[in-house]
Each structure stands twice: as structure tokens, then as C-alpha cells.
Amino acid sequence: MKNENMCNRCILNDQFPSIEFDRNGICNYCHKWDKEWAEFDYNKAEQQLQMIFKDAKLKKRKYDCMVPYSGGRDSSYVLYLCKEKYGMNPLAVTFNNLFMSDYALKNILSTVPKLGVDHVMVSLQPDLLKSFYRAMILKGGEFCSICTCGINYVITVYQQLFNIPLVLSGVSSRVDEQSPFEVTSTHPSYVRKVLLESGFSIEDIDSLLVKRQYELTAIEKIKMKLTDSDFLRINMPDYLSWNNQEIQETLENELHWQTPDKNMDHIDCRFAPIKTFLKNKQIPHFIFKQEKYSQLIRDGQMTREEAINSLDAAIKHEHEPPAELTDFLNFFDITLEDIENKEGHCHLDFITKEDTFVRESMAYKFLAIPWKILRVFRA
């Protein structure tokens, strides 16, 4: 792969959205990473996390925290840490997206009783959910947005039901890809527009789409603060060192956790490889892998040469159908022709970045200032 138009540190090239290079050829994404992580103090961060946990316990709610639990590596480890290391009383919640892997189901069924935690699995109407997925595939060229909406639905419903103060995940802003809006979006405004255009009723759409935390207005946030019903969403890897090999060993030894491949991400989803396959039809050359490898380079887990070689190898096979493709097409009752010729067809056909902003009056924005100050003070 030609790298003359590539960042001299990572492997993002000059076609990546909103990228800029300094006089040394280092991109703004690398500088942003350095600002957040180069001098990061994990000892201090874990102390902050323990204080957050202490505050949650003092509320004496039925559950101290919630863990969205897919049965994958990261969410299993979050659940394990909450219960075994930090003595929390978590509620594990799972959204049945209809295509969970057998490994994920086995891990859930074995981990929950071993840890002795309460667990809820929520299933929406299968036929309706499948038709939502199909509409997003045909019009948006992706299907992950529906799954994300379903996860948010489960989180929101059970957080409100039990007034849970914390929602904890295993997503890492340090090493996981952080796609800008121009690359991908699961924003409800986009999903709603696609489903409306596909002929679904408002009632059916509202059965899945509920407000996310970032969609709340100032007055809604203040109301939650005054009634002590607000909650924090925390990515555990942003507070703790997150080493995949150590995590793997812990899960296998302590929980008898299973995986088909120790180096594989997203073992919880049968159709995970299709995500990249579809995105490559919109934006060629493995943009997700560019992001992931670049994050690993910045974190010292991969050399730039290794990343370039790995990306070159991936590009050679980017148009080869994944082994799961036939099952995917049959499951959603679509054809190969339905997912071809999707270049340029994506969420950007339906929303702009401005559509993702919460619209409210200046008066309400001023009302939000004390709330924001309090959040900063508590953090």
C-alpha cells in the first residue's frame, strides 16, 4: 500500500475525514490521542473509579450498576471486575439481537450463575426487528444501528426501572476505533428517517427508539439531577489497564469462558465480519482496520510496519465474501444484488452532523450551566 500520503506515525491517509498533518507529517488524530493518553495515570484513574463506585453503593439502590452484557470478552470482564474485584451488585442486561453467536450464549449461561448476578435478556418482536434490520441494510448499507438502538432501549428501560446510578461498558477509547461522524453513525435521527421512509409506523418505530443520554435537553437533565435519577456511563478501559491477553487468561481460568479465536473481536455476533464487508462497499480499503491499527500503533501494541503489512493483506481480500455472507443474506431475505453498488450510500444520505445536535432555546441552555458545573465538580 502506498504510504506517501499517510500519517508518519499511524496509517491514516489523507482521505480520512477531517484529517490534518503537522509539518512533521503527524496527523491530528495522533495528537488528540497523545493529549488524552500519553501521560495517563492509571493509578489515579482507578482511585477515581473506586470513588465513583463508593458513591454508587452509598445510594443503596437495588443495583449499584448495570452492565450491558453481550457474552463477549470485554463485557464479560467488566461483569467479573464489578462483582469480584470491586464488590458491586450489578444487573447484567442483554439485548437479543437475533444473531448472537453460540459462544456468546454459552458464556452468558455459564458466567451469570458463576458470578451470582441478576441477568435480564430482552427480546423484541422477532419479525418486526428483522424487518428493521432489512430496511437499514437496503437503504443505509449497514445493520449495526438497529442493534445499537436495541442495546440502548434495554439500558434505558432498566436504568429507569431500578434507578441504577452507573452503566459500565468495556469499550476503550484508547485502543478501539473511534469513527468520526463522516464514517459511521447509529444516531436515532438517522434510524428514524430510514424507517419512516421504509413505511414503518411511528408506533412501531417508537417501540425500539428511545432517547439516548446525549439527546436529553437541558430541562430533562436538570429534572433528572433534582430527582436523583441521573446516571453515569463509564467505559472501564478508560480507568483501568486493559490487556487482552491478561483478560483472556482471567476469563478462561475464573469463568471457563470460551472463544473460537483468542485474537478475534466480537465473538458475540455471528455477522460481525459482514459489518466491514458492507462498509468497504461504501468506503474502500478497510477504514475500520485503518482506525483500529492506528490506535494500536499509538498505544505501542503494533508497529507501523506491522500495521501496513496487515492492512495490505486485508485489502487484497476486501472484496472476498465472508464465510457468513450466505447465512446473512438468507436470514434477512435479501440478495447479493441488494448490497452491491452501495458506494456513497450511507447515513449521510439521511442526516447531517447538525441533525445530531439537541435543539433547544438559549434559555434552556443557560439552565444547563449549573448542571454541567456540578458534573465537572463530581468528576
Sequence and secondary structure as in RCSB ss.txt:
>XXXX:A:sequence
MKNENMCNRCILNDQFPSIEFDRNGICNYCHKWDKEWAEFDYNKAEQQLQMIFKDAKLKKRKYDCMVPYSGGRDS
SYVLYLCKEKYGMNPLAVTFNNLFMSDYALKNILSTVPKLGVDHVMVSLQPDLLKSFYRAMILKGGEFCSICTCG
INYVITVYQQLFNIPLVLSGVSSRVDEQSPFEVTSTHPSYVRKVLLESGFSIEDIDSLLVKRQYELTAIEKIKMK
LTDSDFLRINMPDYLSWNNQEIQETLENELHWQTPDKNMDHIDCRFAPIKTFLKNKQIPHFIFKQEKYSQLIRDG
QMTREEAINSLDAAIKHEHEPPAELTDFLNFFDITLEDIENKEGHCHLDFITKEDTFVRESMAYKFLAIPWKILR
VFRA
>XXXX:A:secstr
   TTB SSS  BTTSTT  B TTS BHHHHHHHHHHTT  HHHHHHHHHHHHHHHHHT  S SEEEE  SSHHH
HHHHHIIIIIS   EEEEEE  S B HHHHHHHHHHHHHHT EEEEE   HHHHHHHHHHHHHHHS  HHHHHHH
HHHHHHHHHHHHT SEEEE   TTTS    TTT    HHHHHHHHHHTT  HHHHHTT    GGG  HHHHHHHH
HTT   EEEEGGGTS   HHHHHHHHHHHH    S TT S TTBTTHHHHHHHHHHHSTTTHHHHHHHHHHHHTT
SS HHHHHHHHHHHHHTTTS  TTHHHHHHHTT  GGGGSS TT SGGGT  GGGGS    HHHHHHHHHHHHHH
HHH 
